C-alpha cells in the first residue's frame, strides 16, 4: 500500500476514526458519570492512602482520555481535509505523556473500587491503541509508507 501526504494511517479511514471517536467520548462520559454519581460513595470506604492513589490515578485516566480524544480529532480533521497529514504528525498533534499514560498497574490500584479499576484499564487500552496508530503514522511518514 502506498501512502500519500493526504492521509495519516492509510488503512484507517474516516469511518474508523468516527467509530474510535465515539468510543473515546463514550468512555469519557462513563468516567464523568462515575465521578459525578458514584465515586464519592466509593471513597467513603478507602484509607487515606487509597484516596490519594485514587486521586492520582483519576488524573492519569483524565490525561489518557484527553490525549486520545485530541489525537483522534486531529485524524478526523485530516480526513475532512481541514489539516494535512504532515500537520497531524507535528508535535502539536502527537501524543504526549507516554510515561504517565502507559504506566502499568504495579499494585497502584490495590484496594480501589472495582468500577474505577475497569475505567482505568479501559482508558489505558484506548491510549495504547491510539499510541500504536500514532507511532504507525509517524513510521510510515519516515519510511515513505513502507512500514510492515
Secondary structure, 3 states (H helix, E strand, C coil): CCCCCCCCCCCCCHHHHHHHHHHHHHHHHHHHHHHHHCHHHHHCCCCHHHHHHHHHHHHHHHHHHHHHHHHHHHHHHHHCCCCCHHHHCCCCCCCCCHHHHCCCCCCCCCCCCHHHHHHHHHHHHHHHHHHHHHHHHHHHHHCCCCCC
